[in-house]
Amino acid sequence: MIKQIEKIFYRRPLFYVSFIVILIGFLSVWSSFEQKESYTNGINVYASVIEQPKNCESLNRTSYIKLEYDKHIYIRSVGPGYCDKIGKSKILVRIDTKNNSLFFIEDKLDNEIIYSLIILLIGLIIAYKGWKK
């Protein structure tokens, strides 16, 4: 039985490995659409800043900001593009209380959907190429 499975896998390994990429792409697309739905169902509110980076020069990919709204604490990563949020005591954000999600107003969720679809398409191309060999 194991020999038969190995024989099938060795004939088209690229085809079978492509299912991992397709699975990652599919889950990523699904997650992106859920985030987009949470964003559209959310409301704009002002959240209080609890903790933030000291200044714009200290912002990097691992910087974060801690916000509070309605007795809930939200932690979001901020990079150099969020310099305008540093130094404020309240920030306008979009909150979906149903899913307990917080988004910045300028979040571009459409890009995440596009990138996820590209990963899914790459997985399908790999599967096609693997099947043809």
Secondary structure, DSSP 8 states (H G I E B T S, - for coil): -HHHHHHHHHHSHHHHHHHHHHHHHHHHHHHHHHHHHHHHH-EEEEEEEEE--SSGGG--TT-EEEEEETTEEEEEE--GGGGGGTT-SEEEEEEETTTTEEEETT--HHHHHHHHHHHHHHHHHHHHHHHH-
